[in-house]
Amino acid sequence: MRNIVVFGLLQIAILVFGKSLGIEMLIALTSGLNALWIFVWYASAKPYMTYSFRYLIQDVFSYAVLAGISCLAAHYATASIANLYLRFASTIAVAVCAYIIVNRVFKPSILLELFSYFITVIRKNRWPRFSP
């Protein structure tokens, strides 16, 4: 819980002290904080799991590359749209589609496990019940 509180306070501090830097800098700073906070989460959860730092970096890096490819595809596919709102909506749509396609092409194991789980749940015609 301390991690969440500190993380939230750092995000608020970035927003309060960085508001004069512009929206792009605020996005860059909060994205950087998110990237660095992965290591804080790993350090605090390490005693409770058997997940190596090498696997963490591989997982995070592989999905970051896939997301980057999707964002680049969306940017170049929608760069010529003049209407700001239409470009915004189409960029989101293209990015989502590109991310799904890129994931289907490279077939990361986590995505395959997720698809397998949902197919199993759908075939049983019932959603899992979570008990509190």
Legacy VTK file of the C-alpha trace (Angstrom):
# vtk DataFile Version 3.0
C-alpha trace
ASCII
DATASET POLYDATA
POINTS 132 float
0.000 0.000 0.000
2.910 2.338 0.663
3.979 1.895 -2.944
0.607 3.047 -4.221
0.537 6.075 -1.913
4.088 7.159 -2.780
3.472 6.567 -6.477
0.300 8.677 -6.362
2.058 11.471 -4.466
4.887 11.498 -6.995
2.395 11.732 -9.856
0.636 14.641 -8.159
3.994 16.341 -7.561
4.855 15.975 -11.248
1.523 17.514 -12.227
1.747 20.381 -9.722
5.379 21.323 -10.296
5.471 20.534 -14.000
2.277 22.229 -15.148
4.208 25.108 -16.706
6.325 22.705 -18.787
3.504 21.772 -21.156
1.419 18.669 -21.725
4.088 16.783 -23.681
6.617 17.162 -20.862
4.029 16.084 -18.286
3.293 12.974 -20.327
7.015 12.251 -20.662
7.604 12.699 -16.917
4.675 10.530 -15.846
5.650 7.876 -18.400
9.199 7.929 -17.063
7.906 7.587 -13.518
5.794 4.599 -14.578
8.797 2.975 -16.243
11.010 3.509 -13.201
8.298 2.386 -10.786
8.381 -1.105 -12.284
11.644 -1.605 -10.419
10.131 -0.402 -7.148
7.216 -2.827 -7.559
9.631 -5.643 -8.346
11.824 -4.893 -5.320
8.842 -4.815 -2.966
7.258 -7.992 -4.386
10.468 -10.004 -4.793
10.298 -11.698 -1.365
6.859 -13.093 -2.234
7.505 -14.484 -5.716
9.886 -16.588 -7.734
10.101 -14.349 -10.782
13.574 -13.318 -11.849
14.556 -9.797 -12.779
15.690 -11.044 -16.191
12.194 -12.361 -16.981
10.661 -9.101 -15.795
12.835 -7.096 -18.185
12.114 -9.520 -21.036
8.360 -9.326 -20.466
8.258 -5.553 -20.093
10.608 -4.911 -23.015
8.801 -7.240 -25.392
5.425 -5.642 -24.723
6.938 -2.152 -24.885
8.330 -2.958 -28.329
4.953 -4.298 -29.491
3.196 -1.191 -28.165
5.798 1.041 -29.816
5.284 -0.663 -33.181
1.528 -0.229 -32.813
1.838 3.451 -31.914
4.166 4.141 -34.830
1.776 2.402 -37.207
-1.122 4.457 -35.839
0.838 7.692 -36.084
1.860 7.196 -39.703
-1.543 5.841 -40.732
-3.396 8.869 -39.367
-0.865 11.694 -39.844
-2.624 13.066 -42.913
-6.037 13.506 -41.222
-6.617 17.233 -40.730
-9.558 17.127 -38.297
-8.127 16.838 -34.785
-11.043 14.861 -33.334
-11.204 12.473 -36.251
-7.437 11.957 -36.071
-7.661 11.282 -32.340
-10.419 8.694 -32.727
-8.813 7.031 -35.733
-5.395 6.930 -34.053
-6.890 5.049 -31.105
-8.731 2.651 -33.414
-5.659 2.012 -35.566
-3.411 1.572 -32.501
-5.774 -0.991 -30.965
-6.073 -2.924 -34.222
-2.329 -2.762 -34.849
-1.598 -3.979 -31.313
-3.915 -6.957 -31.728
-2.395 -7.792 -35.122
1.184 -7.448 -33.879
0.358 -9.648 -30.891
-1.185 -12.272 -33.167
1.915 -12.234 -35.398
4.497 -12.526 -32.607
2.275 -14.656 -30.341
3.637 -13.791 -26.892
3.062 -16.618 -24.427
1.061 -14.493 -21.985
-1.396 -13.519 -24.716
-1.785 -17.143 -25.783
-2.473 -18.164 -22.186
-5.062 -15.390 -21.890
-6.835 -16.452 -25.102
-6.774 -20.075 -23.967
-8.284 -19.144 -20.615
-11.108 -17.112 -22.155
-11.874 -19.821 -24.707
-12.126 -22.348 -21.873
-14.428 -20.050 -19.902
-16.626 -19.349 -22.919
-16.927 -23.045 -23.745
-18.096 -23.759 -20.217
-20.697 -20.998 -20.695
-20.029 -19.472 -17.340
-17.716 -16.825 -16.000
-15.447 -17.634 -13.092
-16.777 -16.737 -9.685
-14.445 -14.921 -7.402
-15.027 -15.261 -3.712
-14.055 -12.377 -1.447
LINES 1 133
132 0 1 2 3 4 5 6 7 8 9 10 11 12 13 14 15 16 17 18 19 20 21 22 23 24 25 26 27 28 29 30 31 32 33 34 35 36 37 38 39 40 41 42 43 44 45 46 47 48 49 50 51 52 53 54 55 56 57 58 59 60 61 62 63 64 65 66 67 68 69 70 71 72 73 74 75 76 77 78 79 80 81 82 83 84 85 86 87 88 89 90 91 92 93 94 95 96 97 98 99 100 101 102 103 104 105 106 107 108 109 110 111 112 113 114 115 116 117 118 119 120 121 122 123 124 125 126 127 128 129 130 131
